[in-house]
Amino acid sequence: MAHIDLTAFDRNAASGADYLDGALLMELGLAAALGRNGAADLVAAHMYFNLAAHKGVEGAAAQRQDVASDLSKAEIARALRAARAWLVLH
């Protein structure tokens, strides 16, 4: 029977999060905000801009603030929870 050594498991490498840089997160935010893949998803855009800002991308915080002006408090809370969950997983 095979045995997997979970003590050597690197969640970031396994999930690909190490390869997801701030510029890509910014691009995902723009795509979500503009609806490039269908309808615009401002909650997802806020989450991606928040993550990009966390990685130090210039202009990401301003984009996040712009999107936030079109969201309700509940939607902003949902976006913030999603960003925190993403950071925990990655």
Contact map, one row per residue, 1 for C-alpha under 8 A:
111000000000000000000000000000000000000000000000000000000000000000000000000000000000000000
111100000000000000000000000000000000000000000000000000000000000000000000000000000000000000
111110000000000000000000000000000000000000000000000000000000000000000000000000000000000000
011111000000000000000000000000000000000000000000000000000000000000000000000000000000000000
001111111000000000000000000000000000000000000000000000000000000000000000000000000000000000
000111111000000000000000000000000000000000000000000000000000000000000000000000000000000000
000011111000000000000000000000000000000000000000000000000000000000000000000000000000000000
000011111100000000000000000000000000000000000000000000000000000000000000000000000000000000
000011111110010000000000000000000000000000000000000000000000000000000000000000000000000000
000000011111110000000000000000000000000000000000000000000000000000000000000000000000000000
000000001111111000000000000000000000000000000000000000000000000000000000000000000000000011
000000000111111111000000000000000000000000000000000000000000000000000000000000000000000001
000000000111111111000000000000000000000000000000000000000000000000000000000000000000000000
000000001111111110000000000000000000000000000000000000000000000000000000000000000000000000
000000000011111111000000000000000000000000000000000000000000000000000000000000000000000001
000000000001111111110000000000000000000000000000000000000000000000000000000000000000000000
000000000001111111110000000000000000000000000000000000000000000000000000000000000000000001
000000000001101111111000000000000000000000000000000000000000000000000000000000000000000000
000000000000000111111000000000000000000000000000000000000000000000000000000000000000000000
000000000000000111111101100000000000000000000000000000000000000000000000000000000000000000
000000000000000001111111100000000000000000000000000100100000000000000000000000000000000000
000000000000000000011111110000000000000000000000001110111000000000000000000000000000000000
000000000000000000001111111000000000000000000000000100001000000000000000000000000000000000
000000000000000000011111111100000000000000000000000000000000000000000000000000000000000000
000000000000000000011111111110000000000000000001101100000000000000000000000000000000000000
000000000000000000000111111111000000000000000001100100001001000000000000000000000000000000
000000000000000000000011111111100000000000000000000000000000000000000000000000000000000000
000000000000000000000001111111110000000000001001000000000000000000000000000000000000000000
000000000000000000000000111111111000000000011111100000000000000000000000000000000000000000
000000000000000000000000011111111100000000001000000000000000000000000000000000000000000000
000000000000000000000000001111111111100100001000000000000000000000000000000000000000000000
000000000000000000000000000111111111100111011000000000000000000000000000000000000000000000
000000000000000000000000000011111111000111011000000000000000000000100000000000000000000000
000000000000000000000000000001111111001100000000000000000000000000000000000000000000000000
000000000000000000000000000000111111111110000000000000000000000000000000000000000000000000
000000000000000000000000000000111111111100000000000000000000000000000000000000000000000000
000000000000000000000000000000110011111100000000000000000000000000000000000000000000000000
000000000000000000000000000000000011111100000000000000000000000000000000000000000000000000
000000000000000000000000000000000111111110000000000000000000000000000000000000000000000000
000000000000000000000000000000111111111111000000000000000000000000000000000000000000000000
000000000000000000000000000000011010001111111000000000000000000000000000000000000000000000
000000000000000000000000000000011000000111111100000000000000000000100110000000000000000000
000000000000000000000000000000000000000011111110000000000000000000000010001101100000000000
000000000000000000000000000010011000000011111111000000000000000000000000000000100000000000
000000000000000000000000000111111000000011111111100000000000000100100000000000000000000000
000000000000000000000000000010000000000001111111110000000000001100110000000100110000000000
000000000000000000000000000010000000000000111111111000000000000100000000000000110110000000
000000000000000000000000110110000000000000011111111100000000000000000000000000000010000000
000000000000000000000000110010000000000000001111111110000001101100000000000000000000000000
000000000000000000000000000000000000000000000111111111000001100100000000000000010010000000
000000000000000000000100100000000000000000000011111111100000000000000000000000000010000000
000000000000000000001110110000000000000000000001111111111001000000000000000000000000000000
000000000000000000000100000000000000000000000000111111111111100000000000000000000000000000
000000000000000000000000000000000000000000000000011111111000000000000000000000000000000000
000000000000000000001100000000000000000000000000001111111000000000000000000000000000000000
000000000000000000000100000000000000000000000000000111111100000000000000000000000000000000
000000000000000000000110010000000000000000000000000111111111000000000000000000000000000000
000000000000000000000000000000000000000000000000000010011111100000000000000000000000000000
000000000000000000000000000000000000000000000000000010001111111000000000000000000000000000
000000000000000000000000010000000000000000000000110110001111111100000000000000000000000000
000000000000000000000000000000000000000000000000110010000111111110000000000000000000000000
000000000000000000000000000000000000000000000000000000000011111111000000000000000000000000
000000000000000000000000000000000000000000000100100000000011111111100000000000000000000000
000000000000000000000000000000000000000000001110110000000001111111110000000000000000000000
000000000000000000000000000000000000000000000000000000000000111111111000000000000000000000
000000000000000000000000000000000000000000000000000000000000011111111100000000000000000000
000000000000000000000000000000001000000001001100000000000000001111111110000000000000000000
000000000000000000000000000000000000000000000100000000000000000111111111000100000000000000
000000000000000000000000000000000000000000000000000000000000000011111110000000000000000000
000000000000000000000000000000000000000001000000000000000000000001111111000000000000000000
000000000000000000000000000000000000000001100000000000000000000000111111111100000000000000
000000000000000000000000000000000000000000000000000000000000000000010111111100000000000000
000000000000000000000000000000000000000000000000000000000000000000000011111110000000000000
000000000000000000000000000000000000000000000000000000000000000000000011111111000000000000
000000000000000000000000000000000000000000100000000000000000000000000011111111100000000000
000000000000000000000000000000000000000000100100000000000000000000010011111111110000000000
000000000000000000000000000000000000000000000000000000000000000000000000111111111000000000
000000000000000000000000000000000000000000100000000000000000000000000000011111111100000000
000000000000000000000000000000000000000000110110000000000000000000000000001111111110000000
000000000000000000000000000000000000000000000110010000000000000000000000000111111111000000
000000000000000000000000000000000000000000000000000000000000000000000000000011111111100000
000000000000000000000000000000000000000000000010000000000000000000000000000001111111110000
000000000000000000000000000000000000000000000011011000000000000000000000000000111111111000
000000000000000000000000000000000000000000000000000000000000000000000000000000011111111100
000000000000000000000000000000000000000000000000000000000000000000000000000000001111111110
000000000000000000000000000000000000000000000000000000000000000000000000000000000111111111
000000000000000000000000000000000000000000000000000000000000000000000000000000000011111111
000000000000000000000000000000000000000000000000000000000000000000000000000000000001111111
000000000010000000000000000000000000000000000000000000000000000000000000000000000000111111
000000000011001010000000000000000000000000000000000000000000000000000000000000000000011111
